[in-house]
Amino acid sequence: MTTELRDRLALLVAGLCIAASLVALAVGRVDVGIYLAAEGDRVVVSHVSPGSLGARDGVTQGMVVVELNGAQLLALPQPVYPSEWPDTGEEPEPIGVEPSEPTPVSIDPVALNELLNQSIGWIGLIQPWEIDAGSVETGYQVNGYLYSHYFDGGSTVPLALGVLILGAGGWLLASGRGGTSLRPLAVPAAVAVAAPLIVQPLEATWWVPAIGLAGVLSTAAMLPLAHGLISLIREEYDRRLIGLAVVGFAMAAVVLAFMPIGFASPDASGSVRWILAGAVPLLPGLAAAGPLTVGGQGSSSGRLLESAEFAVAGATPMVAFATDGEPWIFPLALWLGAIFVAGRFTIRPLARLATRAQLQRDLVVAATEAERARVAADIHDDALQELTLLVRRLDAAGDTEGADLARTVSDRLRAICGDLRLPILDDLGVGPALDWLVLRIERLAGGEVRLERSDGTRPPADVELAFFRVAQEALSNAVKHGRPPIVVRYHATDHGASLSIDDAGPGIPEGAGDEAEQAGRFGLLNMAQRAEQIGAILDIRRWPGGGTHVALEWRPR
């Protein structure tokens, strides 16, 4: 999926969220889950939906309606007092009781039907046995329930905030102010954070289909961001595993949104649902952030800030799901404020230090390669040319022994030039250069050194140089400390390149990579620096059965 298509899908989901919420505000009604019916001359509760607002408040089937939306449906006996109170200010004695017994209020059938079809904003209920047990002296236990605040337009606040986050957040990320690595994810990230707030008018209806629709839309809003983060995961196996987990969490969130049994405990089911939906981008975000080490050689300076940005992008939608009640924006604002403070005073200063160290390391590597090239050119243009003339003169003078010695020195200098800078690497690429290196190493190893390669495309020149130098160092270590057979595998496609070197020796000691600099193992340190320079992953380990494994994986950004 291309970035453009992913952005369009994210915007489509955002548009559907906004449209559905506007419809809910315009024509939607709150389903409190209390259903009424006329039984004889009384109006009673005929059914209460499990997990609804009414069930949460303790409304049960069979309760008698005393008052509904301001209309009196059952008149209960009340004391009647004189119209004038005595001058003493004391409460006068009642002069009677009206009505003498609980009496249903007569209402026109058409008006009663209209009343029963209205959304319940206020309802007064009493249990049937409370009617029989009550009296003027003891009173009647009437329970009142207010639901008008669920549909008084308050859900427009999170909708407006969501739209604001969608626009402002998308602009902020697209401009690079929210992190340069998040610019390709600007639209999906903004949609994922805004959607949980935008769908709040649907949630506020307490109508199961509307809540289900809100669950589907908010979960769908997570998928474009999750897809973008998955594409940033380096390992193919990890991408597949995280992809399957994302699908599983998304399906579980959607199913839970539509399951009536899930509303038996609304708070618990809502929490589980937003955790499942929030995990959809969270898992790939954490996986894309990845480890901050390369080959066990310490912190990867180039990925420090990038990793933090990926992790934050994956976690922020879950915080937006938690922002599901008044004052609405508080949890999300607290989270974003914490991110700003951490980035301003911790992450970015560390990243600047790491960038400075990386720049110094790159300059050292570049200077080393430049010096190698200069020395190789000097040897080739001066010493080798003079040795070639010397060989010819010795041959002409009949000094066979001297000529052979001069040829041996000439061959040795050519090998040194190849070590310093191999022309075949620049001309044909790292694959043919590895062919040459393996043939040369095989003469020194005293056993089989095999190359398996498939290089359908050439990586950039700096990547090829890093791969060759890592292979050169790893093969040198395999000859010194390992045993044949030595197997070199190189694979290059448009999606990246990988290199591995395995030997049959005793294997590298545990922790050797971490202690390379202190122990003076500059070969291991040099391989780690080469990998960091091109943003590749270097893995050096000992196989359980013996032998050292060196692997280098590079993926274009």
C-alpha positions in Angstrom: 0.0 0.0 0.0 1.4 3.4 -1.0 1.6 6.4 1.4 -1.0 8.2 -0.8 -3.5 5.4 -0.7 -3.0 5.0 3.1 -3.6 8.7 3.6 -6.8 8.5 1.5 -8.1 5.6 3.5 -7.4 7.3 6.8 -9.2 10.5 5.6 -12.2 8.4 4.4 -12.5 6.8 7.9 -12.3 10.2 9.5 -15.0 11.5 7.2 -17.3 8.6 8.1 -16.7 9.2 11.8 -17.6 12.9 11.4 -20.7 12.2 9.3 -22.0 9.5 11.6 -21.5 11.7 14.7 -23.3 14.6 13.0 -26.2 12.4 12.2 -26.3 11.2 15.8 -26.4 14.7 17.0 -29.1 15.8 14.5 -31.6 12.9 14.7 -30.2 10.4 17.2 -31.9 9.7 20.5 -30.5 8.3 23.7 -31.6 4.7 24.4 -31.6 4.4 28.2 -32.8 0.8 27.9 -36.1 1.3 29.7 -39.2 0.3 27.8 -42.7 1.2 29.0 -46.2 -0.2 28.4 -49.7 0.4 29.6 -51.1 -2.3 31.8 -54.7 -1.6 32.6 -54.8 1.9 34.0 -51.1 2.0 34.9 -47.9 2.5 33.0 -45.2 0.1 34.0 -41.7 -0.9 33.0 -42.1 -3.8 30.5 -38.4 -4.4 29.8 -34.9 -3.2 30.8 -32.0 -3.9 28.4 -29.0 -5.6 30.1 -26.1 -3.3 30.6 -28.2 -0.2 29.7 -28.4 3.1 31.6 -31.6 1.9 33.2 -30.1 -1.4 34.3 -27.0 0.4 35.7 -29.4 2.6 37.8 -31.3 -0.4 39.2 -34.5 -0.1 37.2 -36.3 -3.4 37.1 -39.2 -4.8 35.1 -42.6 -4.2 36.7 -41.9 -0.9 38.3 -44.8 1.6 38.1 -44.3 4.9 36.4 -45.3 7.8 38.7 -44.0 10.7 36.5 -42.5 10.8 32.9 -40.9 13.8 31.4 -42.9 16.2 33.6 -46.2 14.4 33.1 -47.9 12.9 36.2 -49.1 9.4 35.5 -49.9 8.2 39.0 -51.2 10.4 41.8 -50.1 9.3 45.2 -52.0 10.3 48.4 -50.6 13.6 49.8 -51.7 15.7 52.8 -53.7 18.8 52.1 -53.0 21.9 54.1 -55.1 25.1 54.6 -54.5 27.9 52.2 -53.5 30.2 55.0 -50.9 29.4 57.6 -51.2 30.6 61.2 -49.3 33.7 62.3 -47.1 31.5 64.6 -45.2 30.3 61.6 -45.6 26.7 62.7 -46.7 24.0 60.2 -50.4 23.6 60.3 -52.2 20.3 60.7 -53.4 18.8 57.4 -57.0 19.2 56.7 -57.3 16.1 54.4 -55.7 13.7 52.0 -55.9 13.9 48.2 -56.3 11.5 46.6 -57.5 9.1 49.2 -55.6 6.2 47.5 -53.0 5.8 44.7 -54.9 6.9 41.5 -53.8 6.7 37.8 -54.0 10.0 36.1 -56.4 9.9 33.1 -54.6 10.9 29.9 -55.9 10.8 26.3 -54.7 7.6 24.6 -53.1 9.4 21.7 -51.2 11.8 24.0 -50.1 8.9 26.2 -48.8 7.0 23.2 -46.8 10.1 22.1 -45.4 10.4 25.7 -44.3 6.8 25.8 -42.5 7.2 22.4 -40.4 10.1 23.7 -36.8 9.8 24.9 -36.8 9.4 28.6 -35.3 12.5 30.2 -36.8 12.2 33.6 -38.8 9.3 35.1 -40.1 8.6 38.5 -40.7 4.9 39.4 -42.1 3.0 42.3 -42.2 -0.7 43.0 -45.8 -2.2 43.1 -45.4 -3.4 46.7 -44.3 0.1 47.7 -47.6 1.4 46.5 -49.5 -1.0 48.8 -47.1 -0.6 51.7 -46.9 3.2 51.6 -49.2 5.7 53.4 -49.4 9.4 54.0 -47.7 8.9 57.3 -44.8 6.7 56.1 -44.6 8.2 52.6 -44.1 6.4 49.3 -40.6 5.3 48.0 -40.5 6.9 44.6 -37.1 6.7 42.8 -36.3 9.5 40.3 -33.9 9.1 37.4 -32.6 12.0 35.3 -31.2 11.1 31.8 -31.6 14.5 30.0 -27.9 15.3 30.5 -27.0 12.4 28.1 -28.5 14.2 25.1 -28.2 17.8 26.0 -25.6 18.4 23.3 -22.6 17.9 25.6 -21.1 15.3 23.2 -20.5 18.2 20.7 -17.5 19.2 22.8 -15.4 16.0 22.1 -16.5 16.1 18.5 -15.2 19.6 18.1 -12.0 18.7 19.9 -11.5 15.7 17.7 -11.9 17.8 14.5 -9.5 20.3 15.9 -6.9 17.6 16.7 -7.4 16.1 13.2 -6.6 19.4 11.5 -4.0 20.8 13.8 -2.3 17.5 14.5 -2.1 16.6 10.8 -0.6 20.0 10.0 1.9 19.8 12.9 3.1 16.3 11.9 3.2 17.0 8.2 5.3 20.1 8.7 7.9 18.1 10.6 7.4 19.9 13.9 6.2 16.8 15.6 9.2 14.7 14.4 10.8 14.3 11.0 10.3 10.6 11.0 6.6 11.0 11.5 6.0 13.1 8.4 4.9 10.2 6.2 2.5 9.1 9.0 1.0 12.6 9.6 -2.5 11.9 8.3 -2.9 8.3 9.8 -1.5 9.5 13.1 -3.9 12.5 13.3 -6.9 10.4 12.3 -6.0 7.7 14.9 -5.8 10.2 17.8 -8.9 12.2 16.7 -11.3 9.4 16.0 -12.0 8.3 19.6 -13.1 11.8 20.4 -15.1 12.3 17.1 -17.3 9.2 17.7 -18.4 10.3 21.2 -21.8 11.5 19.9 -22.4 7.9 18.8 -21.3 6.5 22.2 -23.5 9.0 24.0 -26.7 7.5 22.4 -26.3 4.3 24.5 -27.9 2.6 21.5 -26.2 -0.8 20.9 -26.0 -0.4 17.0 -24.6 3.1 17.4 -22.0 2.0 20.0 -21.1 -0.8 17.7 -20.7 1.6 14.8 -18.5 3.8 16.9 -16.4 0.7 17.8 -16.0 -0.2 14.2 -15.1 3.3 13.0 -12.6 4.0 15.8 -10.9 0.7 15.3 -10.8 1.2 11.6 -9.1 4.6 12.2 -6.2 2.8 13.9 -5.5 0.5 10.9 -3.8 3.0 8.5 -1.4 4.1 11.3 -0.7 0.5 12.3 0.0 -0.3 8.6 2.5 2.6 8.3 4.3 1.5 11.5 4.4 -2.1 10.5 6.1 -1.1 7.2 8.9 0.5 9.3 9.7 -2.8 11.2 13.0 -4.1 9.9 12.6 -7.9 10.2 10.2 -9.6 7.8 9.3 -12.2 10.5 8.5 -9.4 13.0 6.3 -7.6 10.4 4.2 -10.8 9.8 3.9 -11.5 13.5 2.9 -8.0 14.5 0.5 -7.9 11.5 -1.3 -11.0 12.7 -1.5 -9.6 16.2 -3.0 -6.3 14.9 -5.7 -8.1 13.0 -6.5 -10.2 16.1 -6.8 -7.1 18.3 -8.9 -5.2 15.7 -11.3 -8.1 15.3 -11.7 -8.6 19.1 -12.4 -4.8 19.5 -15.1 -4.9 16.8 -16.7 -8.0 18.2 -16.8 -6.7 21.7 -18.4 -3.4 20.5 -21.4 -5.4 19.1 -21.8 -8.0 21.9 -24.7 -7.2 24.2 -23.1 -9.4 26.9 -20.2 -7.0 26.8 -22.5 -4.3 28.2 -23.3 -6.2 31.4 -20.5 -4.1 32.9 -20.3 -0.9 30.7 -17.3 0.6 32.3 -15.3 -2.7 32.2 -16.3 -3.5 28.6 -15.5 0.0 27.5 -12.1 -0.2 29.1 -11.3 -3.6 27.5 -12.6 -2.3 24.1 -10.3 0.8 24.1 -7.4 -1.3 25.3 -7.9 -3.7 22.4 -8.3 -0.9 19.8 -5.5 1.1 21.2 -3.2 -1.9 21.0 -3.7 -2.0 17.2 -1.2 0.9 16.6 0.7 0.4 19.9 2.2 -3.0 19.1 3.7 -1.9 15.7 4.8 1.4 17.2 6.9 -0.4 19.8 8.1 -2.9 17.3 9.1 -0.1 14.8 11.0 1.7 17.6 13.0 -1.5 18.1 16.1 -1.9 20.2 18.5 0.9 20.7 21.6 -1.3 20.4 23.5 -2.5 17.3 25.3 -5.8 17.7 25.6 -5.2 21.4 28.0 -2.3 20.9 26.0 0.4 22.7 23.4 3.0 21.9 22.4 3.5 18.3 22.6 7.2 18.0 20.9 7.5 14.6 17.7 5.8 15.9 17.3 7.3 19.3 15.0 10.1 18.4 13.3 8.1 15.6 12.6 5.2 18.0 11.0 7.6 20.5 8.8 9.1 17.9 7.6 5.7 16.6 6.8 4.6 20.2 4.9 7.8 21.0 2.9 7.6 17.7 1.8 4.1 18.6 0.9 4.9 22.2 -1.0 8.2 21.7 -4.2 6.7 20.2 -4.6 4.5 23.3 -4.5 7.7 25.5 -7.1 9.2 23.2 -9.3 6.2 23.9 -8.9 6.8 27.6 -10.1 10.4 27.1 -13.8 9.3 27.1 -15.3 11.6 29.7 -15.3 15.1 31.0 -13.2 17.2 31.0 -12.5 15.2 27.8 -9.1 16.6 26.7 -7.4 16.3 30.1 -5.7 12.9 29.9 -4.6 13.5 26.3 -3.3 17.0 27.1 -1.4 15.6 30.1 0.1 12.9 27.9 1.1 15.4 25.1 2.5 17.8 27.7 4.6 15.0 29.2 5.9 14.1 25.7 6.8 17.8 25.1 8.7 18.1 28.3 10.5 14.8 27.8 11.4 15.6 24.3 12.5 19.1 25.1 14.6 18.4 28.1 15.7 14.7 27.7 15.3 13.1 24.3 16.4 15.9 22.0 19.5 16.9 24.1 20.5 13.2 24.1 19.8 13.0 20.3 22.0 16.1 19.7 24.9 14.5 21.7 24.4 11.3 19.8 24.3 13.1 16.4 27.5 14.9 17.3 29.1 11.6 18.2 27.8 9.9 15.0 29.1 12.8 12.9 32.6 12.5 14.5 32.5 8.7 13.9 31.5 9.2 10.2 34.3 11.7 9.8 36.8 9.2 11.2 35.4 6.5 8.9 35.5 8.8 5.9 39.0 10.0 6.7 40.1 6.3 7.1 38.7 5.4 3.6 40.3 8.5 2.1 43.6 7.6 3.5 43.3 4.0 2.3 42.5 5.3 -1.2 45.4 7.7 -1.1 47.9 5.1 0.0 46.5 2.6 -2.5 46.9 5.2 -5.3 50.5 6.0 -4.2 51.5 2.4 -4.2 49.8 1.7 -7.5 51.1 4.8 -9.3 54.7 4.7 -7.9 55.9 1.5 -6.3 54.1 -0.9 -8.6 55.1 0.9 -11.7 58.7 1.0 -10.7 58.6 -2.8 -9.8 57.1 -3.6 -13.2 60.0 -1.8 -14.9 62.4 -3.6 -12.6 61.0 -7.0 -13.5 61.4 -6.3 -17.2 65.0 -5.1 -16.7 65.9 -8.2 -14.7 64.3 -10.5 -17.2 66.2 -8.7 -20.0 69.4 -9.1 -18.0 68.8 -12.8 -17.4 68.4 -12.5 -13.7 65.6 -15.0 -13.2 65.9 -15.2 -9.5 65.8 -11.4 -9.0 62.9 -11.1 -11.4 60.8 -13.7 -9.5 61.5 -11.9 -6.2 60.4 -8.6 -7.7 57.2 -10.3 -9.0 56.5 -11.7 -5.5 56.9 -8.2 -4.0 54.7 -6.8 -6.8 51.9 -9.3 -6.2 52.1 -8.6 -2.5 51.7 -4.9 -3.1 48.8 -5.5 -5.4 47.1 -7.6 -2.6 47.7 -4.7 -0.2 46.1 -2.3 -2.6 43.1 -4.6 -2.9 42.8 -4.5 0.9 43.0 -0.8 1.0 40.7 -0.1 -1.9 39.3 -2.7 -4.3 38.6 -1.3 -7.8 36.2 -4.2 -8.5 34.0 -3.0 -5.6 33.5 0.4 -7.3 33.1 -1.0 -10.8 31.1 -4.2 -10.3 29.7 -4.1 -6.8 29.9 -5.9 -3.6 28.9 -9.3 -5.0 31.9 -9.7 -7.3 34.1 -8.1 -4.6 33.0 -10.8 -2.2 33.9 -13.4 -4.9 37.4 -12.0 -5.0 37.7 -11.8 -1.2 36.5 -15.4 -0.6 39.0 -16.8 -3.2 41.8 -14.8 -1.4 40.7 -15.9 2.1 40.4 -19.6 1.0 44.1 -19.8 0.4 44.7 -18.6 3.9 42.0 -20.6 5.7 43.3 -24.0 4.8 39.8 -25.3 4.1 36.5 -24.6 2.4 35.3 -21.0 2.2 32.0 -20.9 0.3 30.0 -17.9 -1.0 26.3 -18.0 -1.7 25.0 -14.8 -3.3 22.1 -13.4 -5.1 22.6 -9.8 -6.0 19.9 -8.7 -8.4 20.4 -5.0 -7.5 23.2 -2.8 -6.2 22.8 -0.9 -2.9 24.2 2.6 -2.6 28.0 2.9 -2.7 28.4 3.6 1.0 26.3 0.5 1.8 28.4 -1.6 -0.5 31.6 -0.3 1.1 30.3 -1.0 4.6 29.2 -4.6 3.6 32.6 -5.3 2.1 34.5 -4.0 5.1 32.3 -6.0 7.5 32.8 -9.2 5.4 36.5 -8.5 5.3 36.8 -8.1 9.1 34.5 -11.1 9.8 36.4 -13.4 7.4 39.8 -12.3 8.9 38.4 -13.1 12.4 37.1 -16.5 11.1 40.5 -17.4 9.8 42.3 -16.3 13.0 39.9 -17.7 15.6 37.6 -20.1 13.8 37.8 -23.1 11.6 36.6 -24.1 8.1 34.1 -24.6 6.6 33.3 -20.9 6.4 30.1 -19.9 4.7 29.4 -16.4 3.3 25.8 -15.5 2.3 25.0 -12.3 0.5 21.5 -11.3 -0.7 20.4 -8.0 -2.3 17.1 -6.8 -3.6 15.3 -3.5 -4.1 14.0 -3.9 -0.5 17.4 -4.2 1.1 20.5 -6.3 1.5 21.8 -8.9 4.0 25.1 -10.5 4.7 26.1 -13.4 7.0 29.3 -15.2 7.8 29.4 -18.5 9.7 32.4 -20.5 10.7 32.8 -23.9 12.6 35.2 -22.7 15.3 34.7 -22.5 19.0 32.6 -19.3 18.8 33.0 -15.8 20.0 33.1 -15.5 23.9 30.0 -14.3 25.6 29.9 -10.6 26.0 32.8 -10.0 23.7 30.9 -7.5 21.6 29.9 -5.4 24.7 33.5 -5.3 25.9 35.1 -4.8 22.5 36.4 -1.3 23.1 37.7 -2.0 26.6 39.4 -5.2 25.5 41.0 -3.6 22.4 39.0 -5.7 19.9 38.8 -2.9 17.4 37.7 -5.2 14.6 34.4 -5.8 16.3 34.1 -2.1 17.1 34.8 -1.2 13.5 32.1 -3.6 12.2 29.6 -1.9 14.6 30.6 1.5 13.5 30.2 0.5 9.8 26.7 -0.8 10.5 25.7 2.3 12.4 26.9 4.5 9.6 24.5 3.1 7.1 21.7 2.4 9.6 22.0 -1.4 9.4 21.5 -4.0 12.1 24.6 -6.0 13.1 24.2 -9.3 15.0 27.3 -11.1 16.3 26.7 -14.2 18.3 27.9 -17.7 19.2 25.8 -20.7 17.9 24.8 -23.1 20.8 26.8 -25.9 19.1 29.9 -23.7 18.5 30.8 -21.4 15.7 30.5 -17.6 15.3 27.6 -16.0 13.4 28.0 -12.5 12.0 24.9 -11.0 10.3 24.4 -7.6 8.7 20.9 -6.4 7.6 20.2 -3.1 5.8 16.9 -1.7 4.6 16.5 1.5 2.6 14.6 4.3 4.2 
